[in-house]
């Protein structure tokens, strides 16, 4: 099966659970849009964590399009809290793995996206600050019609 997430322009709806560092599970919903331009691919989206009070994360990733013999996709994301995160996506069979970090801020982590079918993925990941887990999550991604 060919991967659709990242590799095809689309909108994806997200729902699942985000766990805080103290282990409290919080419901989360979001939306991600993938756009392909000649110079880069863009992943932009929001994730609303339905805690008290609710928190919304806004993201915009710049992804280098793959070359003819690319072993992965390099990406960059920058904001005031996390600093400049740099990462790499790697396709391994039905999975897309992402590993990322920022040497300046100490944030780093990983995410695993498992393809269920062309319109559905399951995501699990964690964000750490040095050796402490800040957030972990499990989400379902569904391609919008």
N, C-alpha and C positions, 0 to 999 in steps of 0.2 A: 504494500500500500504506500502510495506517495504522500509525503507530509503536506498538509494544507496550512497549518498554523505557521506563521512567519513567511512561508513560501508563496502564498497567494494573498493579494489584497483582499481584506474582509473586515467585518466587524464581528467581535466575539463578546458574548455576555458571560459574566462570571458570577458564580455563587459558591459559598462554602464557609469554612471556619478558619479564623485566624486566632492563634493562641499567643497571649502576651507572655512575657518572661516569667510571670508568676503562675503560669499554667491556666489562667482563666480563658475559656473558649468564648469567642465573640463571632456572631454572624457577620458575614461580609458579602457585599454585592458590588459588581463593577461592570465596566465596559472597556474593551480594548479595540483600537482600530489599527490595522496594518495598512500602510501605503507604500508603494514602490515608486521610487524616482530613479532616474539614471545614475545620480551621484550617491544615493543612499536609500535604504529602506527606513521608514519611520514607524515606530510602535508608540502610540500615545494612548493614554487611558486614565481612568479614575477607579479607585477602589474605596468604597465607603464601608467603614467598620462601624457596625451598629451597637456601639457601647454607650455608656452614659458619661460624658456626652459623646455623640457620634463624631468620628474622625474621618476625613477624606484625604487619601493619598492621590496626588496627581503625578503622572509619569510621562516622560517623553524620551525615548531611546533612539539614538542614531546608530544604525546597523550598516556595516560595510557589506555591499552585495557580494555574493560569493564569486570567486574567480573560477576559471575552468578546472583547476585542480585543488580547490580549497578544502582544507581539512576541517573547517569550522567557520563560523561567522563571528567576527569581532563586533562588540557593541560598546557604547558609552552612554552614561546617564549622569547628570550632574544636578545637585540641589544643595541648599545651605546646610541641611541636617547631615546628609550622608557624604557630602563631598563629591568628587568625581569618581564614580564607580566605573570600572572597566571590566568587561567580561568577554566570554566566548561561549557561543552555542555550538554544540556538537551533536550531529545526528548519529544515533546508534540504533539501527533497526527501527522498531516502533517507538523509540524514545528520542526526545530532544533534551539534552542536559545543558545546563547553564551554570558556570562557575564565575564568580565575580569578586572584586575587592577594591579597596581604596587604601593605599599605603599611608596617606596623610591622616585620614580619620580613624582608621582601624576597623572600619566596617567591611565585612566580607560574608559570602554565603554561597548557596547553591539552590538550584531548582531542577526538578525532574518533571517533564511533560510527557505523559504516556498517551499515545494516540489510541482511542477506542474505535473510531471510524472517521471518515473524512470531515464530519461536522462536530465531533466531540473529542475533547482531551481531558485528562485528569492531571492536575498539577499538585505537587507537594514540594515544599522548600523550607528554608530557614535563613534568617539574617542574624549574623553575630556581630558583636562589638568586641574585638579582641577574642577572648575565650568565653564570653557570655552570650547565650542565646537571647536575642531581643524579641524576635517574632518567629513563629513557625506557622505554616498554613497548609491547608488541603482545600483545593478548589476544583470545581467542574467548569470547563470552558465549553460553551455551545455557540457554534457559528450562527449569526443572525440570518434570518431568511431574506 
